[in-house]
């Protein structure tokens, strides 16, 4: 992603905006939240697992790679959750995708201090990083218990 801004002399400057992807891994009406272990200024704050998209890498491929590296799991990436969230004074943008675990994979906190599976009612019990806060509201419908308890409710509803 590229943006333009006007420099002090009135000339347009182009710069690349980094894309950071996050996974809202949903299972049985709960989403996986991870507590950062570093850097110190954000340690203990909660986020959706993920990371930077590398040059030449698609967003979904980056998310699959990041989940394998951070959680030792395989995921299937679904639809976007929420909108783009500006980060790092506009130098980066966060894009979160719904995801589900594949096979019998169970996440392990390889790079995080802690992990929790949160229901819709528990989303506000952790201290989310500022970039993840706007996504939380958009995530609530995906965690609606009726989606999992009533066979008449299909995943697309």
BELZI-V820104 format. One record per backbone hydrogen bond with DSSP energy under -1.0 kcal/mol. CO is the residue of the C=O (numbers start at 1). NH is the residue of the N-H. If there is no record, write none. Layout:
{{CO | NH} {CO | NH}}
This chain:
{{1 | 17} {3 | 15} {5 | 13} {7 | 10} {11 | 7} {13 | 5} {15 | 3} {18 | 93} {19 | 53} {20 | 95} {21 | 51} {22 | 97} {23 | 25} {24 | 99} {25 | 32} {27 | 30} {30 | 27} {31 | 118} {33 | 116} {34 | 47} {35 | 113} {36 | 44} {39 | 42} {39 | 43} {42 | 45} {45 | 36} {46 | 129} {47 | 34} {49 | 23} {51 | 21} {54 | 57} {58 | 62} {59 | 63} {60 | 64} {61 | 65} {62 | 66} {63 | 67} {64 | 68} {65 | 69} {66 | 70} {67 | 71} {67 | 73} {68 | 72} {70 | 110} {71 | 108} {74 | 102} {76 | 100} {79 | 98} {85 | 94} {87 | 92} {88 | 91} {91 | 18} {92 | 87} {93 | 20} {94 | 85} {95 | 22} {96 | 81} {97 | 24} {98 | 78} {99 | 26} {100 | 76} {102 | 105} {108 | 110} {114 | 35} {116 | 33} {118 | 31} {119 | 122} {122 | 125} {126 | 128} {127 | 46} {129 | 132} {129 | 133} {132 | 136} {135 | 139} {136 | 140} {139 | 142} {140 | 143} {141 | 144} {144 | 147} {145 | 148} {145 | 149} {146 | 150} {150 | 153} {154 | 157}}
